[in-house]
């Protein structure tokens, strides 16, 4: 499979069979820009904020998943698990859905705008995680230190940080922490990639933190 980061919490995962999964597409107001001809077979949105739910940016027909349930589309099993955007059961920022995708025998967990660490029930619902896509920038989500706790709870092989300060965000970036804080707190090796291309036979070669570059 291939994993490409488009900035913020938006990723494209392409399965071995060519199925494209787009996660949390954003409205063009952040500083990041999505590709103009963006297509996917499956689009997931973790919650109803404009930097996570802009399905209008995606061309053609696709399956839109935006709720808690178990789905099976294009040979890919997807499980949505209810969480919250804050530490007070959604009272301030509402609910958030974590999705765990089984793609080519690998479990990819996208945390959306997770606002809290996990309890045992949520961990059990999520299940096994091989690749964790997790917010680390704080401000609107968990910060670097809570992200490390969630990472330790789910025990993934590969951790891909998201929702942190980059140059592309301009002045908006000052609302977030840099990825360096999370890397330091994690005490794990970190490497940069333009995109990830891996499978079940070589995933352990990418163990640790994979920082994906925004083009």
MIKOLMI-979496 format. One line per 2 residues: their letters; for each residue x, y, z of N, C-alpha, C, O. Coordinates in nm, 4 decimals. Layout:
N
A = X,Y,Z,X,Y,Z,X,Y,Z,X,Y,Z ~ ...
***
This chain:
215
XX = 0.0836,-0.1201,0.0000,0.0000,0.0000,0.0000,0.0869,0.1249,0.0000,0.2049,0.1213,0.0351 ~ 0.0255,0.2349,-0.0402,0.0929,0.3640,-0.0358,0.0156,0.4572,0.0558,-0.1074,0.4542,0.0593
XX = 0.0884,0.5400,0.1301,0.0259,0.6379,0.2193,0.0855,0.7747,0.1896,0.2068,0.7937,0.1986 ~ -0.0002,0.8695,0.1541,0.0419,1.0058,0.1208,-0.0304,1.1034,0.2127,-0.1504,1.0894,0.2361
XX = 0.0421,1.2026,0.2651,-0.0173,1.3042,0.3522,-0.0405,1.4318,0.2727,0.0496,1.4808,0.2046 ~ -0.1623,1.4855,0.2817,-0.1974,1.6104,0.2151,-0.2021,1.7290,0.3111,-0.2493,1.8365,0.2740
XX = -0.1537,1.7107,0.4344,-0.1574,1.8178,0.5333,-0.2738,1.8023,0.6294,-0.3723,1.7347,0.5994 ~ -0.2615,1.8662,0.7464,-0.3613,1.8596,0.8540,-0.3868,1.7141,0.8907,-0.2951,1.6472,0.9383
XX = -0.5076,1.6623,0.8707,-0.5361,1.5219,0.9033,-0.5763,1.4433,0.7795,-0.6379,1.3373,0.7901 ~ -0.5421,1.4941,0.6640,-0.5863,1.4353,0.5379,-0.4796,1.3431,0.4782,-0.3665,1.3845,0.4528
XX = -0.5181,1.2184,0.4568,-0.4294,1.1180,0.3975,-0.4991,1.0480,0.2825,-0.6215,1.0344,0.2807 ~ -0.4193,1.0040,0.1870,-0.4668,0.9119,0.0842,-0.3931,0.7801,0.1031,-0.2701,0.7758,0.1018
XX = -0.4684,0.6744,0.1203,-0.4128,0.5392,0.1272,-0.4583,0.4650,0.0022,-0.5775,0.4601,-0.0282 ~ -0.3634,0.4079,-0.0691,-0.3955,0.3319,-0.1895,-0.3621,0.1851,-0.1645,-0.2464,0.1499,-0.1412
XX = -0.4641,0.1004,-0.1695,-0.4454,-0.0422,-0.1453,-0.3789,-0.1095,-0.2644,-0.3686,-0.0522,-0.3729 ~ -0.3350,-0.2297,-0.2421,-0.2677,-0.3067,-0.3479,-0.3585,-0.3256,-0.4694,-0.3106,-0.3311,-0.5826
XX = -0.4907,-0.3354,-0.4456,-0.5848,-0.3535,-0.5570,-0.6237,-0.2220,-0.6246,-0.7083,-0.2202,-0.7139 ~ -0.5614,-0.1122,-0.5815,-0.5871,0.0182,-0.6430,-0.6945,0.1015,-0.5759,-0.7148,0.2170,-0.6131
XX = -0.7639,0.0454,-0.4777,-0.8676,0.1213,-0.4061,-0.8050,0.2375,-0.3312,-0.7073,0.2213,-0.2581 ~ -0.8644,0.3571,-0.3513,-0.8135,0.4784,-0.2881,-0.9044,0.5188,-0.1724,-1.0257,0.5324,-0.1883
XX = -0.8432,0.5376,-0.0561,-0.9162,0.5819,0.0629,-0.8658,0.7198,0.1007,-0.7472,0.7379,0.1281 ~ -0.9553,0.8166,0.1021,-0.9198,0.9537,0.1415,-0.9775,0.9815,0.2792,-1.0961,0.9587,0.3031
XX = -0.8946,1.0305,0.3690,-0.9366,1.0557,0.5068,-0.9346,1.2050,0.5377,-0.8343,1.2725,0.5144 ~ -1.0440,1.2554,0.5894,-1.0567,1.3929,0.6395,-1.0096,1.5015,0.5414,-0.9178,1.5773,0.5731
XX = -1.0717,1.5096,0.4225,-1.0382,1.6204,0.3304,-1.0820,1.7542,0.3903,-1.1825,1.7616,0.4610 ~ -1.0060,1.8590,0.3612,-1.0297,1.9879,0.4255,-1.0730,2.0959,0.3256,-1.0492,2.0857,0.2052
XX = -1.1365,2.1982,0.3797,-1.1715,2.3163,0.3019,-1.0449,2.3957,0.2735,-0.9555,2.4032,0.3577 ~ -1.0375,2.4545,0.1558,-0.9172,2.5265,0.1121,-0.9073,2.6622,0.1810,-0.9309,2.7665,0.1200
XX = -0.8718,2.6586,0.3099,-0.8608,2.7834,0.3850,-0.7517,2.7762,0.4903,-0.7423,2.8635,0.5765 ~ -0.6695,2.6730,0.4837,-0.5706,2.6488,0.5879,-0.4305,2.6940,0.5506,-0.3492,2.7258,0.6374
XX = -0.4028,2.6968,0.4201,-0.2658,2.7133,0.3744,-0.2217,2.5897,0.2985,-0.1391,2.5975,0.2076 ~ -0.2779,2.4747,0.3367,-0.2588,2.3524,0.2592,-0.3509,2.3572,0.1370,-0.4520,2.4274,0.1364
XX = -0.3135,2.2806,0.0331,-0.3997,2.2701,-0.0841,-0.4096,2.1239,-0.1270,-0.3088,2.0546,-0.1415 ~ -0.5319,2.0792,-0.1468,-0.5540,1.9455,-0.1984,-0.5314,1.9437,-0.3495,-0.5464,2.0472,-0.4145
XX = -0.4958,1.8293,-0.4067,-0.4849,1.8201,-0.5527,-0.6166,1.8590,-0.6193,-0.7236,1.8295,-0.5659 ~ -0.6104,1.9248,-0.7353,-0.7325,1.9712,-0.8018,-0.8179,1.8565,-0.8516,-0.9404,1.8604,-0.8393
XX = -0.7555,1.7552,-0.9072,-0.8303,1.6389,-0.9569,-0.8177,1.5257,-0.8559,-0.7436,1.4297,-0.8768 ~ -0.8905,1.5386,-0.7476,-0.8807,1.4430,-0.6368,-0.9936,1.3414,-0.6464,-1.1112,1.3776,-0.6429
XX = -0.9574,1.2149,-0.6586,-1.0562,1.1088,-0.6696,-1.0271,0.9993,-0.5678,-0.9122,0.9773,-0.5294 ~ -1.1318,0.9316,-0.5252,-1.1170,0.8210,-0.4310,-1.2397,0.7317,-0.4412,-1.3460,0.7754,-0.4851
XX = -1.2243,0.6081,-0.4008,-1.3385,0.5166,-0.3930,-1.4083,0.5274,-0.2581,-1.5300,0.5113,-0.2490 ~ -1.3306,0.5548,-0.1531,-1.3840,0.5662,-0.0175,-1.3349,0.6967,0.0441,-1.2163,0.7285,0.0359
XX = -1.4253,0.7719,0.1054,-1.3896,0.8949,0.1774,-1.4449,0.8843,0.3189,-1.5640,0.8598,0.3381 ~ -1.3577,0.9030,0.4178,-1.4034,0.9022,0.5572,-1.3843,1.0406,0.6181,-1.2867,1.1098,0.5892
XX = -1.4787,1.0795,0.7023,-1.4679,1.2065,0.7742,-1.4918,1.1793,0.9222,-1.5891,1.1140,0.9599 ~ -1.4015,1.2304,1.0049,-1.4056,1.1979,1.1477,-1.5053,1.2827,1.2264,-1.5544,1.2404,1.3310
XX = -1.5348,1.4022,1.1759,-1.6312,1.4895,1.2426,-1.6666,1.6044,1.1490,-1.6098,1.6171,1.0406 ~ -1.7615,1.6883,1.1920,-1.8184,1.7879,1.1015,-1.7549,1.9263,1.1154,-1.8261,2.0260,1.1271
XX = -1.6235,1.9330,1.1143,-1.5525,2.0611,1.1069,-1.4940,2.0754,0.9668,-1.4546,1.9762,0.9056 ~ -1.4883,2.1969,0.9165,-1.4568,2.2179,0.7754,-1.3150,2.1775,0.7355,-1.2866,2.1595,0.6171
XX = -1.2260,2.1633,0.8337,-1.0911,2.1178,0.8000,-1.0801,1.9650,0.8067,-0.9702,1.9095,0.8087 ~ -1.1981,1.8970,0.8101,-1.1998,1.7508,0.8148,-1.3118,1.6880,0.7322,-1.3132,1.5660,0.7156
XX = -1.4046,1.7662,0.6804,-1.5236,1.7055,0.6190,-1.5579,1.7599,0.4809,-1.6737,1.7526,0.4398 ~ -1.4606,1.8140,0.4083,-1.4914,1.8789,0.2798,-1.4962,1.7753,0.1670,-1.4055,1.7679,0.0842
XX = -1.6031,1.6958,0.1653,-1.6150,1.5926,0.0630,-1.6390,1.6535,-0.0760,-1.6242,1.5851,-0.1772 ~ -1.6761,1.7823,-0.0804,-1.6968,1.8492,-0.2093,-1.5665,1.8604,-0.2894,-1.5691,1.8844,-0.4101
XX = -1.4543,1.8432,-0.2222,-1.3245,1.8511,-0.2903,-1.2931,1.7243,-0.3696,-1.1971,1.7210,-0.4465 ~ -1.3741,1.6202,-0.3509,-1.3478,1.4913,-0.4141,-1.4370,1.4747,-0.5365,-1.5581,1.4954,-0.5288
XX = -1.3770,1.4370,-0.6498,-1.4505,1.4213,-0.7755,-1.5101,1.2810,-0.7866,-1.4634,1.1863,-0.7233 ~ -1.6153,1.2705,-0.8694,-1.6707,1.1404,-0.9037,-1.7540,1.0779,-0.7938,-1.7890,1.1423,-0.6948
XX = -1.7852,0.9496,-0.8139,-1.8656,0.8748,-0.7177,-1.7753,0.8062,-0.6149,-1.6705,0.7516,-0.6493 ~ -1.8172,0.8100,-0.4901,-1.7396,0.7454,-0.3850,-1.8326,0.7100,-0.2697,-1.9421,0.7648,-0.2573
XX = -1.7881,0.6190,-0.1871,-1.8596,0.5845,-0.0646,-1.8130,0.6786,0.0449,-1.6937,0.6869,0.0739 ~ -1.9076,0.7497,0.1060,-1.8733,0.8416,0.2155,-1.9097,0.7762,0.3485,-2.0253,0.7401,0.3709
XX = -1.8122,0.7613,0.4355,-1.8328,0.7022,0.5678,-1.8090,0.8094,0.6736,-1.7010,0.8680,0.6806 ~ -1.9099,0.8343,0.7553,-1.8990,0.9412,0.8555,-1.9730,0.9069,0.9846,-2.0258,0.9952,1.0522
XX = -1.9763,0.7785,1.0179,-2.0464,0.7416,1.1404,-1.9829,0.6190,1.2047,-1.8952,0.5541,1.1478 ~ -2.0303,0.5900,1.3249,-1.9810,0.4768,1.4026,-2.0518,0.3496,1.3558,-2.1741,0.3383,1.3650
XX = -1.9742,0.2552,1.3060,-2.0293,0.1282,1.2594,-1.9142,0.0472,1.2011,-1.7995,0.0919,1.2014 ~ -1.9454,-0.0722,1.1510,-1.8473,-0.1515,1.0784,-1.8900,-0.1591,0.9331,-2.0060,-0.1884,0.9039
XX = -1.7986,-0.1335,0.8425,-1.8278,-0.1270,0.7004,-1.7341,-0.2219,0.6248,-1.6241,-0.2526,0.6708 ~ -1.7799,-0.2674,0.5085,-1.6948,-0.3485,0.4222,-1.7145,-0.2981,0.2800,-1.8179,-0.3220,0.2177
XX = -1.6143,-0.2285,0.2302,-1.6220,-0.1660,0.0984,-1.4954,-0.1969,0.0184,-1.3839,-0.1820,0.0683 ~ -1.5140,-0.2398,-0.1051,-1.4011,-0.2658,-0.1957,-1.2981,-0.3614,-0.1338,-1.1778,-0.3483,-0.1565
XX = -1.3472,-0.4565,-0.0562,-1.2568,-0.5532,0.0059,-1.1848,-0.5021,0.1287,-1.0933,-0.5673,0.1790 ~ -1.2258,-0.3848,0.1780,-1.1599,-0.3223,0.2934,-1.2587,-0.3121,0.4094,-1.3675,-0.2565,0.3948
XX = -1.2196,-0.3661,0.5243,-1.3034,-0.3546,0.6439,-1.2676,-0.2263,0.7181,-1.1503,-0.1964,0.7401 ~ -1.3704,-0.1515,0.7563,-1.3517,-0.0230,0.8247,-1.4399,-0.0219,0.9490,-1.5598,-0.0487,0.9421
XX = -1.3792,0.0091,1.0606,-1.4563,0.0178,1.1849,-1.4479,0.1578,1.2415,-1.3389,0.2101,1.2645 ~ -1.5645,0.2192,1.2643,-1.5710,0.3514,1.3255,-1.6009,0.3400,1.4734,-1.6948,0.2709,1.5131
XX = -1.5216,0.4074,1.5553,-1.5346,0.4011,1.7013,-1.5581,0.5420,1.7558,-1.4843,0.6349,1.7229 ~ -1.6597,0.5573,1.8381,-1.6928,0.6896,1.8924,-1.5924,0.7338,1.9985,-1.5621,0.6604,2.0926
XX = -1.5420,0.8552,1.9809,-1.4577,0.9209,2.0801,-1.5033,1.0668,2.0873,-1.6121,1.1009,2.0409 ~ -1.4191,1.1522,2.1459,-1.4591,1.2917,2.1625,-1.3456,1.3865,2.1217,-1.2276,1.3512,2.1228
XX = -1.3867,1.5072,2.0862,-1.2958,1.6110,2.0382,-1.2315,1.6864,2.1548,-1.1491,1.7754,2.1334 ~ -1.2686,1.6514,2.2769,-1.2186,1.7217,2.3957,-1.2104,1.6232,2.5119,-1.2327,1.5034,2.4943
XX = -1.1790,1.6734,2.6283,-1.1647,1.5879,2.7468,-1.2895,1.5865,2.8348,-1.2875,1.5329,2.9456 ~ -1.3991,1.6462,2.7843,-1.5218,1.6542,2.8646,-1.6389,1.5916,2.7881,-1.7477,1.6487,2.7811
XX = -1.6146,1.4736,2.7311,-1.7172,1.3940,2.6630,-1.7892,1.4718,2.5530,-1.9089,1.4538,2.5305 ~ -1.7146,1.5578,2.4855,-1.7698,1.6311,2.3722,-1.8470,1.7559,2.4072,-1.9034,1.8195,2.3181
XX = -1.8518,1.7939,2.5350,-1.9320,1.9098,2.5770,-1.8855,2.0393,2.5121,-1.9663,2.1291,2.4885 ~ -1.7560,2.0499,2.4831,-1.7029,2.1728,2.4227,-1.6918,2.1654,2.2706,-1.7255,2.2614,2.2012
XX = -1.6449,2.0524,2.2186,-1.6147,2.0447,2.0750,-1.6865,1.9333,2.0017,-1.6713,1.9195,1.8803 ~ -1.7646,1.8533,2.0732,-1.8426,1.7501,2.0073,-1.7720,1.6156,1.9979,-1.6671,1.5933,2.0583
XX = -1.8328,1.5272,1.9205,-1.7827,1.3911,1.9059,-1.6792,1.3814,1.7946,-1.6677,1.4698,1.7097 ~ -1.6050,1.2725,1.7973,-1.5021,1.2438,1.6976,-1.5033,1.0933,1.6724,-1.5207,1.0145,1.7653
XX = -1.4850,1.0542,1.5481,-1.4814,0.9121,1.5155,-1.3405,0.8690,1.4778,-1.2787,0.9264,1.3882 ~ -1.2910,0.7685,1.5463,-1.1662,0.7021,1.5082,-1.2022,0.5895,1.4120,-1.2949,0.5128,1.4380
XX = -1.1293,0.5792,1.3008,-1.1513,0.4701,1.2058,-1.0305,0.3773,1.2039,-0.9161,0.4222,1.1979 ~ -1.0576,0.2484,1.2091,-0.9536,0.1478,1.1931,-0.9815,0.0720,1.0635,-1.0846,0.0060,1.0503
XX = -0.8893,0.0820,0.9684,-0.9041,0.0236,0.8353,-0.8150,-0.0999,0.8255,-0.6991,-0.0964,0.8668 ~ -0.8686,-0.2085,0.7711,-0.7838,-0.3229,0.7400,-0.7577,-0.3224,0.5898,-0.8447,-0.3556,0.5093
XX = -0.6362,-0.2840,0.5548,-0.5973,-0.2698,0.4140,-0.4793,-0.3622,0.3876,-0.3739,-0.3478,0.4495 ~ -0.4964,-0.4563,0.2965,-0.3885,-0.5495,0.2611,-0.3327,-0.6223,0.3835,-0.2130,-0.6500,0.3915
XX = -0.4213,-0.6526,0.4787,-0.3782,-0.7240,0.5980,-0.3096,-0.6389,0.7032,-0.2560,-0.6916,0.8007 ~ -0.3110,-0.5068,0.6840,-0.2496,-0.4131,0.7789,-0.3589,-0.3237,0.8365,-0.4438,-0.2741,0.7623
XX = -0.3578,-0.3027,0.9678,-0.4569,-0.2169,1.0321,-0.4039,-0.0741,1.0461,-0.3032,-0.0491,1.1123 ~ -0.4747,0.0179,0.9821,-0.4383,0.1600,0.9854,-0.5441,0.2342,1.0655,-0.6619,0.2325,1.0298
XX = -0.5030,0.2989,1.1728,-0.5955,0.3696,1.2612,-0.5787,0.5200,1.2447,-0.4713,0.5748,1.2696 ~ -0.6868,0.5865,1.2023,-0.6876,0.7324,1.1861,-0.7672,0.7924,1.3010,-0.8857,0.7633,1.3173
XX = -0.7014,0.8765,1.3807,-0.7622,0.9258,1.5052,-0.8487,1.0500,1.4892,-0.9139,1.0915,1.5849 ~ -0.8509,1.1114,1.3689,-0.9274,1.2339,1.3542,-0.8791,1.3403,1.4512,-0.7590,1.3528,1.4752
XX = -0.9725,1.4174,1.5074,-0.9378,1.5201,1.6064,-0.9599,1.4668,1.7478,-1.0394,1.5217,1.8241 ~ -0.8904,1.3617,1.7809,-0.9025,1.3022,1.9137,-0.8611,1.4025,2.0205,-0.7569,1.4672,2.0098
XX = -0.9450,1.4145,2.1245,-0.9178,1.5137,2.2277,-0.8821,1.4569,2.3638,-0.8740,1.5322,2.4609 ~ -0.8606,1.3262,2.3739,-0.8372,1.2638,2.5050,-0.7615,1.1327,2.4863,-0.7545,1.0784,2.3760
XX = -0.7059,1.0837,2.5944,-0.6465,0.9498,2.5921,-0.7599,0.8466,2.5966,-0.8765,0.8821,2.6139 ~ -0.7244,0.7189,2.5809,-0.8264,0.6153,2.5626,-0.8505,0.5348,2.6897,-0.7592,0.5120,2.7691
XX = -0.9744,0.4928,2.7070,-1.0008,0.3985,2.8159,-0.9992,0.2568,2.7580,-0.9877,0.2390,2.6367 ~ -1.0106,0.1574,2.8445,-0.9974,0.0183,2.8011,-1.1069,-0.0232,2.7029,-1.0825,-0.1045,2.6138
XX = -1.2270,0.0319,2.7187,-1.3373,-0.0035,2.6287,-1.3105,0.0465,2.4865,-1.3337,-0.0251,2.3891 ~ -1.2619,0.1691,2.4760,-1.2317,0.2248,2.3437,-1.1165,0.1478,2.2800,-1.1197,0.1177,2.1606
XX = -1.0161,0.1165,2.3590,-0.9023,0.0409,2.3064,-0.9481,-0.0943,2.2527,-0.9023,-0.1384,2.1473 ~ -1.0387,-0.1601,2.3254,-1.0893,-0.2898,2.2821,-1.1685,-0.2765,2.1531,-1.1573,-0.3610,2.0642
XX = -1.2490,-0.1702,2.1420,-1.3277,-0.1478,2.0210,-1.2382,-0.1225,1.9000,-1.2642,-0.1737,1.7911 ~ -1.1339,-0.0443,1.9193,-1.0429,-0.0139,1.8087,-0.9723,-0.1403,1.7607,-0.9615,-0.1640,1.6404
XX = -0.9249,-0.2202,1.8538,-0.8574,-0.3443,1.8192,-0.7112,-0.3231,1.7844,-0.6508,-0.2231,1.8232 ~ -0.6557,-0.4167,1.7120,-0.5137,-0.4138,1.6778,-0.4814,-0.2993,1.5814,-0.5558,-0.2730,1.4869
XX = -0.3699,-0.2322,1.6071,-0.3266,-0.1201,1.5229,-0.1815,-0.1423,1.4806,-0.0930,-0.1600,1.5643 ~ -0.1588,-0.1409,1.3507,-0.0226,-0.1514,1.2977,0.0350,-0.0143,1.2635,0.1523,0.0129,1.2894
XX = -0.0487,0.0721,1.2048,-0.0069,0.2075,1.1671,-0.1036,0.3056,1.2322,-0.2249,0.2956,1.2140 ~ -0.0497,0.4000,1.3079,-0.1314,0.4972,1.3811,-0.1121,0.6365,1.3227,-0.0007,0.6888,1.3196
XX = -0.2222,0.6960,1.2763,-0.2230,0.8341,1.2277,-0.2820,0.9185,1.3401,-0.4011,0.9085,1.3696 ~ -0.1986,1.0021,1.4031,-0.2401,1.0629,1.5294,-0.2085,1.2121,1.5354,-0.0996,1.2540,1.4964
XX = -0.3049,1.2937,1.5848,-0.2770,1.4367,1.6027,-0.1791,1.4584,1.7179,-0.1871,1.3911,1.8206 ~ -0.0881,1.5515,1.7001,0.0149,1.5734,1.8032,0.0331,1.7207,1.8386,0.1114,1.7532,1.9279
XX = -0.0377,1.8100,1.7703,-0.0090,1.9525,1.7820,-0.0783,2.0273,1.8934,-0.0486,2.1444,1.9173 ~ -0.1711,1.9611,1.9629,-0.2403,2.0299,2.0716,-0.3306,2.1416,2.0213,-0.3585,2.1510,1.9017
XX = -0.3757,2.2255,2.1126,-0.4642,2.3354,2.0758,-0.6076,2.2881,2.0599,-0.6935,2.3176,2.1430 ~ -0.6327,2.2146,1.9527,-0.7668,2.1637,1.9236,-0.7787,2.0136,1.9493,-0.8887,1.9583,1.9472
XX = -0.6666,1.9490,1.9732,-0.6634,1.8034,1.9897,-0.5717,1.7684,2.1070,-0.5269,1.8565,2.1804 ~ -0.5448,1.6401,2.1235,-0.4429,1.6000,2.2205,-0.3091,1.6641,2.1832,-0.2818,1.6913,2.0663
XX = -0.2275,1.6870,2.2841,-0.0959,1.7456,2.2601,0.0086,1.6344,2.2475,-0.0253,1.5161,2.2462 ~ 0.1338,1.6730,2.2385,0.2420,1.5773,2.2185,0.2457,1.4704,2.3276,0.2678,1.3528,2.2987
XX = 0.2243,1.5107,2.4518,0.2371,1.4169,2.5634,0.1205,1.3181,2.5694,0.1405,1.1999,2.5976 ~ -0.0018,1.3666,2.5428,-0.1156,1.2752,2.5375,-0.1072,1.1855,2.4143,-0.1512,1.0706,2.4177
XX = -0.0510,1.2380,2.3061,-0.0320,1.1560,2.1860,0.0622,1.0391,2.2159,0.0405,0.9277,2.1682 ~ 0.1655,1.0647,2.2940,0.2563,0.9565,2.3340,0.1805,0.8530,2.4169,0.2023,0.7330,2.4002
XX = 0.0922,0.8975,2.5054,0.0148,0.8034,2.5871,-0.0750,0.7158,2.5000,-0.0846,0.5950,2.5216 ~ -0.1408,0.7775,2.4012,-0.2278,0.7013,2.3110,-0.1448,0.6024,2.2294,-0.1857,0.4882,2.2083
XX = -0.0304,0.6463,2.1850,0.0618,0.5592,2.1117,0.0994,0.4378,2.1975,0.1016,0.3247,2.1490 ~ 0.1282,0.4624,2.3230,0.1657,0.3528,2.4140,0.0465,0.2618,2.4430,0.0641,0.1427,2.4683
XX = -0.0737,0.3172,2.4394,-0.1928,0.2363,2.4630,-0.2214,0.1417,2.3458,-0.2597,0.0264,2.3659 ~ -0.2021,0.1921,2.2225,-0.2387,0.1143,2.1035,-0.1234,0.0306,2.0479,-0.1455,-0.0653,1.9740
XX = 0.0001,0.0679,2.0840,0.1195,-0.0109,2.0480,0.1329,-0.0388,1.8976,0.1468,-0.1546,1.8582 ~ 0.1291,0.0639,1.8141,0.1471,0.0428,1.6703,0.2932,0.0157,1.6356,0.3831,0.0388,1.7165
XX = 0.3148,-0.0332,1.5150,0.4507,-0.0496,1.4634,0.5014,0.0831,1.4080,0.6153,0.1230,1.4320 ~ 0.4148,0.1496,1.3339,0.4501,0.2764,1.2679,0.3569,0.3854,1.3192,0.2360,0.3648,1.3290
XX = 0.4127,0.5004,1.3517,0.3335,0.6147,1.3971,0.3548,0.7300,1.2996,0.4682,0.7711,1.2749 ~ 0.2449,0.7820,1.2442,0.2522,0.8961,1.1530,0.1826,1.0143,1.2189,0.0603,1.0130,1.2330
XX = 0.2574,1.1164,1.2596,0.1955,1.2335,1.3234,0.1210,1.3211,1.2233,0.1539,1.3235,1.1047 ~ 0.0208,1.3924,1.2721,-0.0588,1.4835,1.1882,-0.1083,1.5984,1.2753,-0.0906,1.5979,1.3972
XX = -0.1710,1.6974,1.2104,-0.2365,1.8073,1.2821,-0.1375,1.8806,1.3731,-0.1605,1.8951,1.4932 ~ -0.0274,1.9261,1.3137,0.0750,2.0005,1.3870,0.1216,2.1193,1.3027,0.0809,2.1337,1.1874
XX = 0.2048,2.2021,1.3590,0.2493,2.3240,1.2916,0.3461,2.2934,1.1775,0.4434,2.2200,1.1949 ~ 0.3180,2.3503,1.0614,0.4100,2.3460,0.9474,0.4165,2.4848,0.8852,0.3337,2.5710,0.9149
XX = 0.5144,2.5056,0.7997,0.5294,2.6348,0.7323,0.4094,2.6662,0.6439,0.3734,2.7827,0.6268 ~ 0.3479,2.5637,0.5881,0.2348,2.5840,0.4975,0.1172,2.6530,0.5663,0.0387,2.7212,0.5004
XX = 0.1042,2.6362,0.6971,-0.0072,2.6948,0.7711,0.0071,2.8449,0.7924,-0.0914,2.9118,0.8237 ~ 0.1273,2.8992,0.7762,0.1483,3.0414,0.7998,0.1196,3.0782,0.9442,0.1597,3.0069,1.0362
XX = 0.0500,3.1900,0.9642,0.0228,3.2366,1.1011,-0.0713,3.1424,1.1754,-0.0693,3.1381,1.2984 ~ -0.1534,3.0670,1.1029,-0.2419,2.9701,1.1689,-0.1625,2.8632,1.2433,-0.2108,2.8033,1.3394
XX = -0.0411,2.8409,1.1974,0.0416,2.7377,1.2572,0.0745,2.7607,1.4027,0.1047,2.6659,1.4750 ~ 0.0693,2.8859,1.4472,0.1050,2.9156,1.5856,0.0001,2.8652,1.6854,0.0210,2.8709,1.8066
XX = -0.1128,2.8159,1.6332,-0.2121,2.7541,1.7209,-0.1758,2.6093,1.7555,-0.2391,2.5456,1.8397 ~ -0.0708,2.5591,1.6870,-0.0304,2.4199,1.7059,0.1160,2.4127,1.7486,0.1934,2.5056,1.7256
XX = 0.1522,2.3015,1.8107,0.2930,2.2745,1.8406,0.3585,2.2090,1.7196,0.2897,2.1526,1.6344 ~ 0.4911,2.2163,1.7119,0.5648,2.1500,1.6059,0.5746,2.0002,1.6340,0.5581,1.9558,1.7476
XX = 0.6012,1.9244,1.5300,0.6109,1.7795,1.5431,0.7309,1.7383,1.6292,0.7304,1.6308,1.6891 ~ 0.8330,1.8237,1.6352,0.9548,1.7932,1.7112,0.9252,1.7610,1.8579,0.9912,1.6764,1.9182
XX = 0.8259,1.8289,1.9142,0.7919,1.8085,2.0552,0.7430,1.6653,2.0777,0.7791,1.6009,2.1762 ~ 0.6609,1.6172,1.9854,0.6115,1.4793,1.9952,0.7249,1.3790,1.9769,0.7339,1.2809,2.0507
XX = 0.8104,1.4033,1.8797,0.9226,1.3119,1.8549,1.0101,1.3016,1.9788,1.0500,1.1922,2.0187 ~ 1.0399,1.4168,2.0398,1.1235,1.4188,2.1595,1.0566,1.3439,2.2749,1.1216,1.2665,2.3451
XX = 0.9275,1.3669,2.2939,0.8548,1.3034,2.4046,0.8416,1.1528,2.3841,0.8368,1.0767,2.4807 ~ 0.8358,1.1103,2.2587,0.8166,0.9675,2.2294,0.9412,0.8836,2.2555,0.9322,0.7649,2.2869
XX = 1.0581,0.9474,2.2419,1.1875,0.8785,2.2539,1.2018,0.7650,2.1526,1.2697,0.6656,2.1784 ~ 1.1370,0.7810,2.0374,1.1452,0.6820,1.9300,1.2236,0.7390,1.8122,1.2310,0.8609,1.7965
XX = 1.2823,0.6527,1.7293,1.3487,0.7018,1.6084,1.2465,0.7604,1.5116,1.1353,0.7090,1.4993 ~ 1.2841,0.8669,1.4436,1.1941,0.9316,1.3470,1.2676,0.9525,1.2153,1.3839,0.9927,1.2127
XX = 1.1970,0.9244,1.1061,1.2519,0.9467,0.9726,1.1479,1.0165,0.8860,1.0275,1.0029,0.9076 ~ 1.1965,1.0911,0.7879,1.1081,1.1622,0.6958,1.0919,1.0854,0.5657,1.1850,1.0212,0.5171
XX = 0.9702,1.0937,0.5101,0.9409,1.0299,0.3828,0.8499,1.1216,0.3007,0.7686,1.1957,0.3560 ~ 0.8645,1.1155,0.1687,0.7690,1.1850,0.0819,0.6345,1.1127,0.0884,0.5295,1.1766,0.0941
XX = 0.6382,0.9809,0.0876,0.5226,0.8971,0.1112,0.5729,0.7610,0.1570,0.6902,0.7281,0.1396 ~ 0.4841,0.6830,0.2150,0.5206,0.5484,0.2571,0.4679,0.4481,0.1563,0.3557,0.4603,0.1071
XX = 0.5497,0.3496,0.1265,0.5056,0.2368,0.0461,0.5522,0.1111,0.1188,0.6718,0.0834,0.1269 ~ 0.4569,0.0361,0.1709,0.4935,-0.0790,0.2532,0.3896,-0.1890,0.2412,0.2825,-0.1694,0.1837
XX = 0.4228,-0.3052,0.2964,0.3290,-0.4166,0.3027,0.3599,-0.4970,0.4282,0.4485,-0.4611,0.5059 ~ 0.2866,-0.6053,0.4472,0.3016,-0.6823,0.5710,0.4392,-0.7468,0.5836,0.4810,-0.7826,0.6937
XX = 0.5101,-0.7619,0.4713,0.6419,-0.8265,0.4768,0.7537,-0.7318,0.5186,0.8573,-0.7761,0.5682 ~ 0.7331,-0.5999,0.4985,0.8422,-0.5060,0.5292,0.8042,-0.3955,0.6269,0.8832,-0.3039,0.6495
XX = 0.6844,-0.4022,0.6853,0.6373,-0.2923,0.7706,0.7313,-0.2664,0.8882,0.7458,-0.1522,0.9316 ~ 0.7953,-0.3712,0.9400,0.8834,-0.3522,1.0553,1.0083,-0.2717,1.0205,1.0753,-0.2191,1.1094
XX = 1.0394,-0.2621,0.8921,1.1512,-0.1775,0.8498,1.1228,-0.0293,0.8731,1.2143,0.0529,0.8737 ~ 0.9953,0.0039,0.8922,0.9546,0.1434,0.9126,0.9157,0.1707,1.0575,0.8518,0.2717,1.0868
XX = 0.9541,0.0812,1.1479,0.9169,0.0961,1.2891,0.9592,0.2316,1.3446,1.0667,0.2827,1.3132 ~ 0.8723,0.2883,1.4278,0.9008,0.4194,1.4868,0.8112,0.5255,1.4250,0.6999,0.4965,1.3812
XX = 0.8599,0.6465,1.4219,0.7812,0.7595,1.3728,0.8186,0.7887,1.2278,0.9357,0.8070,1.1947 ~ 0.7179,0.7927,1.1433,0.7364,0.8285,1.0024,0.6738,0.9657,0.9812,0.5516,0.9800,0.9838
XX = 0.7576,1.0657,0.9602,0.7095,1.2018,0.9363,0.6927,1.2191,0.7860,0.7909,1.2174,0.7117 ~ 0.5704,1.2355,0.7416,0.5451,1.2503,0.5990,0.5519,1.3972,0.5611,0.4987,1.4833,0.6312
XX = 0.6174,1.4245,0.4506,0.6364,1.5625,0.4051,0.5123,1.6108,0.3310,0.4475,1.5344,0.2594 ~ 0.4806,1.7372,0.3490,0.3750,1.8007,0.2705,0.4380,1.8654,0.1486,0.5291,1.9472,0.1619
X = 0.3906,1.8297,0.0297,0.4455,1.8872,-0.0938,0.3989,2.0307,-0.1123,0.4351,2.0951,-0.2108
***
